[in-house]
Amino acid sequence: MAAVNLNTVRSTIESRLATELTLSPAIPIVFHNQASNPPNNGTWVQCLTSFGNNSYLTMGGTTGSSNSVIGVVVINIFTPLGVGPGSNLTVGKRVRDLFNRILVSGVHFDPPTGPEVVANPSPEGFFQTQVRLTFETFEDL
């Protein structure tokens, strides 16, 4: 059985984003299950990758068949309060451009949604927007 390695898919997504955010201007990033200490007056990003709906692509058993593996990436962008949305939306565009309808290492990315303003930022004290995108990869058993 050659099931898709979910950690490989997650790594494809996270490393692509981490590489982009090391470019100037560099932006700190936090991933799922990592402790974070957000800067008091700076921009930072949180990336949450989850796997969800999957489906059969072909009939069959544990061999000679194919599945679709679908997931979602939620990218939260935090910028300081009181400076307006401009810098936040600039980061949002960088994120959208990074994933918008592309294929990377067998992971197909759909058009992103957002950046949408989050009404109650978490943690408080920041202006927060969110970019969401679905992705799909395929496994052959």
C-alpha positions, 0 to 999 in steps of 0.5 A, a space after each residue: 500500500 502506497 498511501 500518501 505521506 501526510 507529513 510530506 504534504 504538510 512539509 510542502 506547504 509549510 516550507 513554501 510559506 517559510 521560504 517566502 517569509 524569510 525574504 525581505 521584509 522577513 516575517 516571523 511564522 508559527 505553525 500548528 503545535 508550536 509555542 508562540 511569543 508574538 512580537 508586541 509591535 510587529 507583523 507575524 503569521 500563523 499557518 494551520 494545515 488540516 486534512 479533511 474530506 477524502 474520496 475514492 477516485 477509482 473502485 478497488 481495494 487497498 491495491 490498484 485504486 486511487 484516492 483524493 486527499 483534500 485539506 485546508 490551509 488557514 493563514 492568519 496574518 497579524 499586524 499592529 493596531 492603529 497603522 491601517 490595513 495596508 501592511 497586512 494586505 501586502 502580506 496577504 497578497 504575498 501569501 495569495 500569490 504563493 499558492 494561487 492555483 499552482 501545483 507543487 510536489 503533487 499538491 494542487 492548490 485552489 484559488 485562495 479566499 481572503 485576506 478577510 478581516 477577523 472581527 475578534 483577533 486572537 490573540 488580542 492587540 493585533 489587526 488580523 486577516 485570514 487567507 484560506 485555501 484548499 488543496 488536493 493531492 492524490 494517492 495510488 494504492 
